[in-house]
Amino acid sequence: MGWKDWSYWLKGGIIGLVISLLITLSTMFMPVYCIGLSQDGTGCVSPTGIDAWKYNFNSLFDDTFGIIILFIVSLFIIGAIIGWIYGKIKQRKR
C-alpha cells in the first residue's frame, strides 16, 4: 500500500507530523538569549519558547516534553482535518 493509496486525512496527518517534527527539531538548536537573572533559566528568552529544556533540566519531562508532544499531535490533527476536507472537496468534483 503506497502513498497514493492512502486516504487524504492520513496524508494530511503525516505531512503535519513531518512539519511539526522539523519545527521542533530546528527550534531545539536555536539560540537562547539570557539577560542574566539566574542560573535556573528565569530571564532566558527563546524565539520559540520550546527550548527552555536547555536551562531547566528538572522539568524536562514535565512541561517542555508535554508541550512538544501536544504540538506534534495537534499539527497531526490539523493536517488530518485539512486532508479530510480536501478529500471531501475532491470527491464532489468527480
C-alpha positions, 0 to 999 in steps of 0.5 A: 500500500503506497502513498497514493493509496492512502486516504487524504486525512492520513496524508494530511496527518503525516505531512503535519507530523513531518512539519511539526517534527522539523519545527521542533527539531530546528527550534531545539538548536536555536539560540537562547538569549539570557539577560542574566537573572539566574542560573535556573533559566528565569530571564532566558528568552527563546524565539520559540519558547520550546527550548527552555529544556536547555536551562531547566533540566528538572522539568524536562519531562514535565512541561517542555516534553508535554508541550512538544508532544501536544504540538506534534499531535495537534499539527497531526490533527490539523493536517488530518482535518485539512486532508479530510476536507480536501478529500471531501472537496475532491470527491464532489468534483468527480 
